[in-house]
Amino acid sequence: MSLSPLVFFRAATSDLARGTLVSAIALVALSLAPANAQEVKVRKPVVSPVPTAKLSEVFFKTVPDSLEDLQEIERQVTSLTETAIHSTVSVRVGDAQGSGVIIDNKAGYILTAAHVIGLAQKNATIILHDGRTLKGKTMGLNRGLDAGLVKLVEDAEVDISKLTAVKMGDISKIKTGEWVLATGHPNGYQAGRAPVVRLGRVVTQKKHLLQTDCTLIGGDSGGPLFNMQGEVVGIHSRIGPSTSWNFHIPVSAFQNDWEKLISGDMWGAKPLGQNAVLGVNGEDTDQGCKVTGVTRGFPAEIAGLKENDVIFQLNDQKITGIEQLAAVVQQYKPGQTVQVRLIRDGKTMTFEVQLAARD
């Protein structure tokens, strides 16, 4: 079907893959006993060299300032759309479904999110952009970073080598404000509808996380985030109530642990239900972690935490930022009560918060 390259969606923040995903502290994927790793020949992922094509100056401006700028952005996005759509797939494992992207059409490797596939060595169903269905096998998964790998199974009716594959980009070159393109299957695969395309920009970049305003909803998890050279730079991981709370795993999470992923290892997080959740999003400040959002129904909201609170201590541990807060929360078990000290309107306050389980 014909699809405009600029299509935008926003809906409830449910995730079709493995329960609700919201932008809350310490959301992690499934963690189960590792399956027996198969002996496989290690094939390194294709990492794109420094792009030779020079982007238009409009992509380096803070905002486009003319009709010509907008037309140039449209031309570049349109040139990337077909490849982006054709490389994006739907991934189904049991009742769970999400998205993925083909990065190797020789070995048949597909990048996705760990919470989409759940376990290694499971049968998967892969639906191509045009509705053709292939069989796959889940490989390894890093549950802590939410990185998962699927391998296509050879099929007599579909020549895997003729499928569209894309290269992985260099995450170290990503900058805040950079234009990016997201594809996936919002609300899950729908027959007759190609993967949906959304255009946006990088809001923040951290070592293990990219945040963009490319709006995602349930079903997009595991889909690709492209730079303006058409290289995959991230995989959709989790979402939140704000239109700018869209989080992606950098492709470095796959590149750095490629051998473990293709061997079927599973590592990086606790079993489902053993992960403590606070329920806030935040940003680093000199005073601690400034709360930029409180998730409805989660422990932080129940205890009375509010947006713009600055958390500087949890029990006896000093809090320096959002990632460190997430790490501290994970030192506790669901059901435990912790004391959160924060600054609100210039006053120091203490709240008792009973942590919940990620289920």
Secondary structure, DSSP 8 states (H G I E B T S, - for coil): ----S----------TTTS---S-TT--------------------B--S--S---GGGGSSS--SHHHHHHHHHHHHHHHHHHHHHEEEEEETTEEEEEEEEETTTTEEEEEHHHH-SSS-EEEEE-TTS-EEEEEEEEEETTTTEEEEEE---SSS-GGGS----B--GGG--TT-EEEEEE-TTS--TT---EEEEEEEEEEETTEEEE-S---TT-TT-EEE-TTS-EEEEEEEE-SSTT-EEEEETHHHHTTHHHHHHT-EESS--TT--EE--EEEEE-SSSEEEEEE-TTSHHHHHT--TT-EEEEETTEE--SHHHHHHHHTTS-TT-EEEEEEEETTEEEEEEEE-EE--
